[in-house]
Amino acid sequence: MSDVALRLDVLKTYKLYVGGKFPRSESGRVYEVTDSKGQWLGNAPLGTRKDTRDAVVAARAAVKGWSGTTAYNRGQVLYRVAEMLQGRREQFAAEVAAAEGLGVKKAASLVDAAIDRWVWYAGWTDKVAQVAGNANPVAGPYFNLSTPEPTGVVGVLAPQAGHGFSFLGLVSVIAPVIATGNTAVVAAAAEAPLPALSLGEVLATSDLPGGVVNVLSGRTADIAPTLASHQDVNGLDLTGAVHQDGPGSPAALEAAAAETLKRVLRPAADPAAADWTQQPGTKRLTSFLETKTVWHPMGI
């Protein structure tokens, strides 16, 4: 018998991505991820409230450095991530195809769209100020300037799997958050978390500082309430909130977020109808920005 026949496959163990590192879940628990036919794809870590709090700490520590870098440099970093994604295009296409039962060509086209989307947001980093800022007319010898600033730490509930958007939808919600200088704690789609966990590996080997993006897998309904009620989370994207009763419902999460005055981006009324291939516009770029207005004498 040949050596090849005796060889055992080396099965991949997926981990969380927190603070630029790959910790196991604090609970030590995992859950099975299967393809559209119920075949086993891998074990994903089952994130807990403790993991979520750790991710928020990492995201907060990264805010000052990331928001303090120039918008031009942020664009360069995001473009570098796109380069890395392009180099692993085949891997992501295979993961999307397996997770959602798509053909290879369809999955590859969606991955290409995700890479293009990342490049698109990279180009906006040093332009969004011209859209969201303004020179205000005032009655007096003053300059009155309004400029956008990042909100801070944003909790992001990635779109749930469906229609092949497990990766394109993920990129579409993460990229605008960090393009504008925020840091993110991302709850991956519960049933298709592998593209998100693989994205963490790409981010770790790009120029993105640790803690700017933190990726958790597990039950969204378990992770989301911690993000919504956490006092050190400044914004919450509810795109992937589970539309059902209980503490993980959009209404309950929005109510919890209101206790700490978070900015909240509400989910679509019918998430299943969302088409992430459409041009995104600037709504997500401006959803997690604050406006600072400065008065400055003209010197007359």
RAJO-V527162 format. One record per residue. N is the residue number from 0. SS is DSSP state (a for helix, b for strand, c for the rest). Layout:
BEGIN
N,SS  N,SS
END
This chain:
BEGIN
0,c  1,c  2,a  3,a  4,a  5,a  6,c  7,c  8,c  9,c  10,c  11,c  12,b  13,c  14,c  15,c  16,b  17,b  18,c  19,c  20,b  21,c  22,c  23,c  24,c  25,c  26,c  27,c  28,c  29,b  30,b  31,b  32,b  33,b  34,c  35,c  36,c  37,c  38,c  39,b  40,b  41,b  42,b  43,b  44,b  45,c  46,c  47,c  48,a  49,a  50,a  51,a  52,a  53,a  54,a  55,a  56,a  57,a  58,a  59,a  60,a  61,a  62,a  63,a  64,a  65,a  66,a  67,a  68,c  69,c  70,a  71,a  72,a  73,a  74,a  75,a  76,a  77,a  78,a  79,a  80,a  81,a  82,a  83,a  84,a  85,a  86,a  87,c  88,a  89,a  90,a  91,a  92,a  93,a  94,a  95,a  96,a  97,a  98,a  99,a  100,c  101,c  102,c  103,a  104,a  105,a  106,a  107,a  108,a  109,a  110,a  111,a  112,a  113,a  114,a  115,a  116,a  117,a  118,a  119,a  120,a  121,a  122,a  123,a  124,c  125,c  126,c  127,a  128,a  129,a  130,a  131,a  132,c  133,b  134,b  135,b  136,c  137,c  138,c  139,c  140,c  141,b  142,b  143,b  144,b  145,b  146,b  147,b  148,b  149,b  150,c  151,c  152,b  153,b  154,b  155,b  156,b  157,c  158,c  159,c  160,c  161,c  162,c  163,c  164,c  165,c  166,c  167,a  168,a  169,a  170,a  171,a  172,a  173,a  174,a  175,a  176,a  177,a  178,a  179,c  180,c  181,c  182,b  183,b  184,b  185,b  186,b  187,c  188,c  189,c  190,c  191,c  192,c  193,a  194,a  195,a  196,a  197,a  198,a  199,a  200,a  201,a  202,a  203,a  204,c  205,c  206,c  207,c  208,c  209,c  210,c  211,c  212,b  213,b  214,b  215,b  216,c  217,c  218,c  219,a  220,a  221,a  222,a  223,a  224,a  225,a  226,a  227,a  228,a  229,c  230,c  231,c  232,c  233,c  234,b  235,b  236,b  237,c  238,c  239,c  240,c  241,c  242,c  243,c  244,c  245,c  246,c  247,c  248,c  249,a  250,a  251,a  252,a  253,a  254,a  255,a  256,a  257,a  258,c  259,c  260,c  261,c  262,b  263,b  264,b  265,c  266,c  267,c  268,c  269,c  270,a  271,a  272,a  273,c  274,c  275,c  276,c  277,c  278,c  279,c  280,c  281,c  282,a  283,a  284,a  285,a  286,a  287,c  288,b  289,b  290,b  291,b  292,b  293,b  294,b  295,b  296,b  297,c  298,c  299,c
END
